[in-house]
Every structure is written in structure tokens, then in C-alpha cells.
Amino acid sequence: MKKRWLFFAILLLIASGFLSPKAEAATDYGSSFFTKVSLQNQNGEAATNFKENSRVRVAYDFAITQPVTSGETMTLTIPNQLKLINFGAFPVSDTAGNTIANATIDPTTGTITLTFTDYVNTHTDLKGSLFYNATFNSKNIQTDQVNPILFPVNNTTETINAFIGKVNTGGGTGSPTIVFKQGRMDDKDNSILHWTVTLNNALTPIDNAIYTDTLGSGQNLVGSATIKYRDANKKVITTNIQPITLDPDRNFELSIGTLNNQSVVITYDTKITTKQKSYTNKATLSGDNLDPVSRNATVNDYSSGGQGSGTAPPVKEEPPFIPVEKQPIEKTVETDFGPLEVVKDSEQNGKIKVIYKVKSGDTLPGVAKKFDVTVSEIKDWNNLTSDTLQTGQKLQLTIEKTLLSKITVPPVQKVTSTTRVDGLVSGGATGTLPHTGDTSPVIPFVTGLSLIALGFTFGRRN
């Protein structure tokens, strides 16, 4: 018996798995909305002639040709001849700073995915552009010749022929340096720059060494500086963390001390405050027995970016508010809910404006239900800020004209009649039809005579 119940339980679980609704994935439009692609140099100029170590900018234009909704996506694949320089996410925004789509980069799959925001739910005629920066993948290119590179466009591919020249380097080895500096942009956060300074790789004896760093424009310091002292074999022997702040000349200074057969590596970060194409810092080392030695380092902004536009829906102009007291009244009609004043010339699209006088016990929800409108509509029509109603208060309502005819009470109809002795009505003097409870003596008198006659007849037969 237990086995049978177990069998049915398993069947039920399997059936529920098949019958339960599956969540549908958001639509991905691939490259169907991308209309144009071009290769550019770092100045944003179209180019097809590069060196194998060149930085290349890939620029796309797009136009949304059908309605899309937030959460849906567009995806671009990076050609295998290219390698992305930066993997940070970026927004595609309009000129007012409203984000149309958020772009993320997956280095594993080599794809850029743009996810639409709520902006696309309310705007039409969506279009724009984006770009990403890359270098050439040495494994997948041929130098000193034209390389056909296939880019996804409009759900197909477009070929751009790029000549990639080989870079010839001279022989020899570099001499050890006193100051060397380099920087890079954070892979995930495009606003953070990482700086690394190497001092005294030449292992020169330096007494009371002082390091000075000068920050260029568009950036500010973030956090502290880390100082690592290394021996002659470049093995770290001690680490020191020091706070850093800028003086009025945008310098900060670190006391390194005496270096004897030692080198030093300094690392610190800055945050971008003004968007620029490049950011430059200057490193200077001096000592009692060393004249100042300086070296500049520059980080170019290789982050991706985009911009776009859309047409916003027209702004709905609200008609000016007219107080109830100033509404022109055409007539007053009696209804199931009391008298209503009909506003003159207010009929529009099958609706009509009326004025209702609040009675004792009325509430906003109750009035709304009577006239088949909403509480929020009543508050809007009357500029009400409270849900409280006062007896005698007048409310302007916009109701269906057909509703007005349904709740209107017809007037009492008068007819011309003559009452005969037998109670029937015929044409004659003006009067009203008899009804239950009528006090006229004629009807009961005639009725009594009829009963007496009936009784007499019945008695004679018996």
C-alpha cells in the first residue's frame, strides 16, 4: 500500500513540474537594431590602417524599429581578432542624463549586453550610438596585411578590412631607473585609477629620500598610499601604509628615508572627478645626495560609452479648475439621490457635469459608488485634500449621461377624468385616479350594496 502511495506521489510531482507555468526569458534582439559599425582611432576618426599594438575604437549606431519594454536586451559579440581593454559597465543615456539602457561586458563570452530601462516604456523614436575600445589579439591576426574583421550588424555580419602593420623594436636592454611610474583604469569601475611608482631600481645609495607626487586635473586622491621596501632581489622586506592629502599645489609628499641597496614600490588610487581623454601624474624623487628626478605617467580613458535619444509622450494639459460656485447651471433634475444641478454646455464624449449636494451620512466612497466614479476623480474634480465631507457641501461630478437618465425621477402625471358611481373613470372634470386608501365614500357604498344583493340571492337558493 505504501509503495502505491509513493508511486502516485512521484507521478504528482512529475505532473506538477510539467504543468506549472514556466517563466519566460526577456527577449534579446541581438544586433537587429544596430545599423552601422566603424573602426576609429583614439581621436574618434574613421580608420582602417593600424599597428599591431594600436588601440582601436569600435563605434556602433542603433535605431529601435519596434516597441520594446524594460528588461529586454540587445547583444553584441566582440570579433575574435580584438581584445577588450576595459570590462567596466556603462550607461547609454540621453542628453538630460536619463538612462536608456545599461551595458554590461562579459569577458568570458566576449559579449556586450544592453538592458533597456523603464525609459523605453514611455519614449518612442529611440536611437543612439555606443563605442568600446580594444587591442588586436596577436593570435588571430596577420601582420603587414589586410585582415577581414566581421562585426555583427542587423542580425547579420558586416566586414571591415583593416591593415595591421607589424611593430619593429630595437635590440638592447634598458638601464636600471631611479624613477618609473605607470597607471591604469580599474577593470570594473571606470572612475578609479590605480597608480604604481617604482623608485631606485638602480639600487643607488640615497640619503633621506623624499618622494613627491603631483596630480594632474580631473582626479582626486582616494584612501592611503602603500609603501613596500624591497631588497636587491626585489623581495618585499617591509610594508608601510601612510595617509596622503593634497596641498594647494596638488602635491602630496612621502618620507622614504635612507635607501641602501634597496628599491621601493608605492601604490595609490585616484578617483576621476571630470571626464577627460587622459589623466597625467608626475613622480619626483630627491635626497640629500640626489638631485630631483621626475617621471610623468598618463592613463588614457579606454572605457566604453554610449548616448541616445527618445521622444517623450506629449504633456497632457489639465483644464483650469473652476470652483463649483462659478459653474453655469442649465437646470435642476430630481433623481434617486436627490436634486442634481446640470452644468450648462458640459456634455462631452457621452458624459455630463452635474453638481451634487452632500446629504447627512454621505461619504466619499458612497458618493463615488452612487455615480459610478472613483474617489480620486471626485477629489481631483473638486481640489479636495481631505476625505471628509460636510453636509450641504457641493461636489462637481462628471458622470455618464446615460446614468443621469436612469436615476432621474419622472414627474407626477395628471389626467382629466370623471368618476362615475360604479367607480370607473371617463372623460370629464379634472381629477386623479382612485388608489388604495382613497377616502371617497362612493366606492365603499357601491361595494356594500353588491354584497347585500349577493347575500340575499344566496339565502333564497338555500
N, C-alpha and C positions, 0 to 999 in steps of 0.2 A: 504493500500500500504506500509506504514511504517513498519507494522508488518511483511509483506512478506520479505522486505529487511533485517529486523533484523533476521528473521529465516535463510535466506541464509548466513548472516554474521556469525552466530553461527556455521552453518554447515561447512563453510570455515575454521573457527578456529579449529574445531574438526579434519577436514581432514588434515590440516597442521600439527597438533600435531602427527597424525599417520604417515604421510608421511615424516616428517623431519627426517634426519639421527640422530640416537642415538649414543652418544659417548660410545665406548666400553671400559670397565674397563680393566686395565692391568691384565695380567694373574698372578694368585697366585698359586705356585706349592706346597703349604702346606709343608709337611715333606718329599716329594717324593725324594729329593736329599740327605737327611740325612741318613747315612749308619750305624752309631754306636752311642750308648749312654752309659755313665758310671757314677756312683756316686763316688765322691772323697772326701777326707778330705781337709783341708785347705793347706796342703803341696802338693796337686796335686796327691796324691797317691790313687789308687782304693781302695774303702772301702764299706762294707755293714753293718757294726756294728757301731751304733751311740747312743748318748744320746738324750733325747727329746729336750734339749736346744742346740744341736750341730749346727754349721754352716756347710752346705753341699754345695759342688760344683758339678754342673751338667755339664758334658762335652760332646759335640757332635762333630762328624766328618761328613763332607759333601763332595760330588763329583757331579759336574754338568754333567749329562749324555746326554744332548741335547743342541742345540743352544738356548740361552736366550738373551734378549735385556734389555737395561737400562729401569728402571721404573717398570719392573716385580718384583715379590716378592716371598719370602719363609716365611712361618709362623710356629711357634712352640707354643703349648699350655702348660702352666705350670700345672702339676698334682695337684689335689686339696689337696693332703697331704703336699704340700710345700707352703711356702710364700716367695716371693722375698724380699731380703734385700735392694736392690738398684734398682731404676727405671730410672737411667740415660741412655741416648742413648750412643751408642758406634759404632766405625767403625770396619769393618773387612778388614784389609789391608795386602798387600804383604810386603816382606822384604825391599822393596825400599820406603815404605810409601804410595804407591798408593792404594786408597780405592776401594775395590771390591764391597762392599755393606755397607749400613748404617743401623744399627739396632736400632729400637725404641721399647720401652716397654710400654704396656698399662696396668696399674694396675687394671682398671675396668674389662677388659675381661681376664686378666692373660695371655696375649699373647706377644710373641716377633716376630716382623716383620722385615725381612731383605729386603731392597730395592736395587736392582742392580744399579750400576752406569755405566757410559759410558765405563768403563774398560772392561765389558763383551762383548762389541760390537767388540772389536779388539783382544781379547785374547781367547785362547782355553785351553782345559785340566784344567778347573777351579776346584779347590779343596781347602779344608781348615778345620778349626775347630773353635768352639766358646765355651764359658762357661758362666754360670750365677751362682750366689750364693743365697742360700735360707736357711730358717729355717723350722722346722716342724710345721705344722698347728695342734695345740693341739686338735682342734675339729674333725679332720679327721684321727687321728692315734690311734693305740692301743699300750700302753707302755708294755715293758717287753715281747714282742713277735714279730714275723716276720710280717712285713707289705708289701703286694704286691703293688708296685707302677708302674703304667702304663705310659710309655713315648711314644710320637708319633715318629715313625721312618718309613721311606719309605712308607708313606701313610697308615701305619697300626700302631700297638702298640707293644712295647716290654716291658715285665715285669721284674722289678728288685726287688728282695726280700731283704728288709732292716730290720734288727733287730733294734728296737728303745727301749733303756732302760730308765727306769724312774730315775729321779734325786731326791735323798732324801736330804732334807735340815734340818739342826738342828733347834731347837727352840730358844727362847730368842729374845731380842730386842737389836739393836745396840745402842751404846752410842753416844751422840752428838759429832760432829767432829769440829776441828779447820780449817782444810783444806780438801776440797773434789773437785776433778776435773774429768771431762769427756769430750769426744769429739765424733763427728760423721761426716760422709761424707754427703755432700749435696745430696738430693734425685735426683736432676735433673742434677747438674753439678759435675761430679766425681772429678774435680780438686780443689774443695773448701771444706775445713774442718771447721766445727763450733766447738768452744771450750767454755765450761761453767765451771766457777770456783765458788764454794760456800765457803765463809770464815766465820768463827766464828758462826756456828750453835749452838755451846755450849754456846753462849752469855757470853763469858768470857770478863771481862774488859781489854782492850788493849790500851796502851798509844802510840800515834804516830805510828800507824800501817803502815808498808811498805810491798807492795806486789811485788814480783819478779817472772817473768816468763822466763823460758829458753826453747827456741825452739830447737827441735831435727832437724836432717838433712832432706833434701828433701822438704822443705817448706819455705815460706816467709810470712811476715805479709801483710794483706790486710785491709786497712781502719783504723778505730779508735776502741778504747775499750769503752764499755758501762758499767758504774758502777751504780748499784742500791742498795741503802741502805734500809734495812727492819727493822721493829720494832720486838718486841718479838713474835708477832703473825705472822711474816713473811709477813706482809703487806708492800708494797713499799712506802716509805715516801719521797724519793727524788732520782732523776736520774742525773748522770753526765757523759758526754762524753768527753774522753781525747784522744789526738793523741798519737800514740805509734810508736817507732822506735827501731831497734835493735842496741846494742853496739857491739864491736868487738867479744865479747864472746857469741853473740846471745841471750842476755838478754834484756828485757825491764822492766821498773820499774814504779809502780804507787803509789802515796802517798794517803793512805786511811784515815789517820787522826785517832783521838781517837774514839774507839768503846766502848760504854757503853750500855749494854743490846741491842746491835744491831748486825745484820748479813749483809753480803754483797754478791751480786751476780755480777760477772764480765763475760762479753761475748766478744769474738773477733773471727776473722776469719783468716785463713791462706790459701795460695794457693800452691798446690803441684807443685814443680819445677822438681823433679826427681822421676820417678816411682819406688815405693818401696812396699813391702808387708805390712808394718806398719809404723806409724808415732807417735813419742812419745814426749810429752812436760812435763816440770816439773814446778809445782807451789810451791812457798815458801812464807810464811807469817812470819813476825818478828815485834817486837815492843820494846819499852823501857823496858817493863816488861814481854816480851815474847821471849824466845829463838826461833830461826828459826824452823818452822815446814814445812815439804815438803811432796808433794804427786805427783806421776807420773800418767799420763793418756796416753793411747795408742788408736789410731784409726787404725783398720785393714782395708785394702783395699778390700772391698767386691763388688767392681764394676764388671760388666760383661766385656768380651773382646773376641777378635777373631783375627785370622790371616789366610791368604790363599795364593794361588799362581795361576799363569796362564801363558800360553805360548804365548809370543808376536809374532806377524807376522814377517817373515823374513825381514830384512832391504834390500830394493831394492838398488842395486849398480848402480849408474849412470855411463855410459861410459865416459871416459875422453873427454873433449871438444877439438875439433880440429878446428882451425881457417879456414875460407873459403880459404884463400890463400894457405893452405897446403893440401887441398883436391886433390887427384889424379883424373884428368879428363879423362874420356874414350872417349867422343865425344861431339859435339855440334849439337843440333837439332833446326830447325826452328819451332816455334809454333805460335798460335794465339796471344800470349802475348809477342812475341819477341824470340830471341835465348835463349835456356837453355843449360847449361853445365851439362852433366850427370856424376855423380861421379862414378868412376870405382869400380866394385865389391861391390856396395852398396845395391843391391836388396836383400830384406829380408821380408818374410811374405807378399808378394804381393805388397810391397812398394819399392820406389827407391828414392835416394837422388839426388837433382838437385841444380844447382846454378843459381839464377835469378838476373839479373842486373836491379837495380831500374831505372825507367824512370821518366821524369818530370811529376809531378802531382800524382805520386803513394803515397798511404797512407798504413799504416799497415793493417787497416781493409779491404782496397781494395785489397791488395795483398793476404790476407787471403781468401777473397771470391773467387778470381780467381782460387786458387789452392785447395779450399775446405779444409782448415786447420783453426786453431784458432790463434788469435793474441798472446795469451800466449805461444802457441807452437813455433811460429816464434821467440819470444823473448828468449825462453829457448834454441832453437837450435843455436842462434847467440849471446847469452850472452848480449842481449840488455837491457839497463836500462832506455831507453827513447822510446817514441812512435814516435819520429821524424826520418824521413828517408831523406837521401841525394841522389840526382841524381847521378847515377854511382855506388852507393853502392851495394855490392854483398851480397845476402842473401842465406843461405843454407836452403832448404826446403825438407821435407820428404813427398812425395805425392804418391797416388795410381798409380801403373804402368799403369793401365787401363786409368787413366786420361791423362797420358802422350801421349798415343796412340790417344786419342780423339782430343787433341789440337795440335798435330803435323801437320804441313802443308806439303802435299805431294810435291815432286819436280816436275818442269815443264817437261812434257813428249815430246820428239822429235821423229818424224816419218819420213820414207823415202817415197816420193811421186813424181808424175809427174802431172803437171797441164795441162789439155787439153784445147782446145779452148772453149768447152762447159762448162768449169768451174768445171768439175768433176775431182776427184783425182784418179790416178792409180799409180802402182809401177813405180819407176824411180828415178830421181835425188832427192837428199835430199832437203826438204823444209818444210814449215809449212802449216797447213790447213788454207784456207781463212776464215776471220771472218768479222764481221760488221765493216765498216770503212776501209776495205782494199783498198789501193790506186792502185792496179793492174788495167791497162786500159782494159784488155781483157773482164772482166765481164760486165762493162757498155756498151762496144761496141756491144757485142752479144745481150744484153738486148735491145739496141736501134733498131737493125735490126729486132728483133722479133716484136717490137711494130709497126714498119713501115709496115711489112708484114700483120699484123693483121688489121691495118687501111685500107690498100689497099683492102683487101678482103671484109671488111665491106662495103666500098664505092661501090664496084661493085654490091653487092646484092641490094643495095638501088637504 
